[in-house]
């Protein structure tokens, strides 16, 4: 059972929208939980997702769910871009709101299902629901990811990730001004002891190293370029929160929902901007870039003003 107090910035929101923002689950998943009586507000069971929340109310969400199989349903997903395609790899520009692959608790679209629906033949390596996936992006993070089409590509790219020879560059808009403006965060990450859907800096966790440098500082936020040595779940979000500068629009890790609302953000301002690696087929270095999507560009325009 996860228990929260509704922050001031979410007062007046629908309970399904507020619970999704706070927990990081999809709104549809929250709707399912409400339908099974697994969400309480002020100690009372919620039966209508349209009910409004008030600041300071206690919100309880039962995250336990019965085990069920994960199915891959081929479907063409609007908004997914194909940046590069050859016999070994396909580089995808993933929009926010799309998962890398199907998983328990996720009812929305995924990259794997899109590629299947669009007729791509992907490597059969990996679990059935995430075949070909060598690296993932959070549902709420947009940008570049590479998927292996051949078995050789899958093996070589997975090894390159382990060897830390893949260049993963993100742009992140974070609250406030990091001090110093350029730095490295070296702190181990593991599952949060009280929440199976959240990560935290935990002694004895997996080694995690994040390098950041400032692109531009604004009055309320700073645009950073972030280089990852490792690729842990929620790594940038956890590390930036740990130094008291969470990604704007990321209430799961302590961001200010009032600022996110002012910027029109409904997800964290985090974008996988550049991806580089040795091509598993040619042996040559390749590099790909992705422009900011409209919602991030709009937020940046507002904060600049």
JOZI-V964632 format. One record per backbone hydrogen bond with DSSP energy under -0.5 kcal/mol. CO is the residue of the C=O (numbers start at 1). NH is the residue of the N-H. If there is no record, write none. Layout:
CO,NH / CO,NH
This chain:
2,61 / 4,59 / 6,56 / 7,10 / 8,11 / 10,13 / 13,53 / 14,18 / 15,19 / 16,20 / 17,21 / 18,22 / 19,23 / 20,24 / 26,30 / 27,31 / 28,32 / 29,33 / 30,34 / 31,35 / 32,36 / 33,38 / 34,37 / 38,62 / 39,46 / 40,60 / 41,44 / 44,41 / 48,51 / 49,16 / 51,15 / 53,12 / 54,57 / 57,6 / 57,59 / 58,42 / 58,60 / 59,4 / 60,40 / 61,2 / 61,63 / 69,71 / 71,73 / 72,74 / 75,77 / 76,78 / 77,80 / 81,83 / 81,93 / 84,91 / 88,149 / 88,150 / 89,86 / 90,92 / 90,147 / 91,83 / 91,84 / 92,94 / 92,145 / 93,81 / 94,143 / 95,98 / 99,111 / 100,112 / 103,106 / 105,107 / 109,99 / 110,114 / 111,115 / 112,116 / 113,75 / 113,117 / 114,118 / 115,120 / 116,119 / 120,122 / 125,132 / 127,130 / 128,131 / 129,102 / 130,133 / 132,134 / 132,148 / 138,141 / 139,97 / 139,98 / 142,272 / 143,94 / 145,92 / 146,134 / 146,135 / 147,90 / 148,123 / 150,154 / 151,155 / 152,156 / 153,157 / 154,158 / 155,159 / 156,160 / 157,161 / 158,162 / 159,163 / 160,165 / 160,166 / 161,164 / 166,168 / 167,169 / 167,276 / 168,228 / 169,273 / 169,274 / 170,226 / 171,271 / 172,174 / 172,224 / 173,248 / 174,222 / 181,214 / 183,212 / 184,186 / 185,187 / 185,210 / 188,202 / 189,206 / 190,200 / 192,195 / 195,198 / 198,192 / 200,190 / 200,202 / 202,205 / 206,189 / 208,187 / 209,229 / 209,230 / 210,185 / 211,227 / 212,183 / 213,225 / 216,223 / 220,176 / 221,218 / 222,174 / 222,224 / 223,215 / 223,216 / 224,172 / 224,226 / 225,213 / 226,170 / 227,211 / 227,229 / 228,168 / 232,235 / 234,238 / 235,239 / 236,240 / 237,241 / 238,242 / 239,243 / 240,245 / 241,244 / 246,175 / 247,250 / 248,269 / 250,253 / 250,255 / 251,254 / 255,257 / 256,260 / 257,261 / 258,262 / 259,263 / 260,264 / 260,265 / 261,264 / 268,270 / 269,173 / 270,142 / 271,171 / 271,273 / 272,144 / 273,290 / 274,169 / 275,288 / 276,167 / 277,279 / 277,286 / 279,283 / 284,279 / 286,277 / 288,275 / 293,297 / 294,298 / 295,299 / 296,300 / 297,301 / 298,302 / 299,303 / 300,304 / 301,305
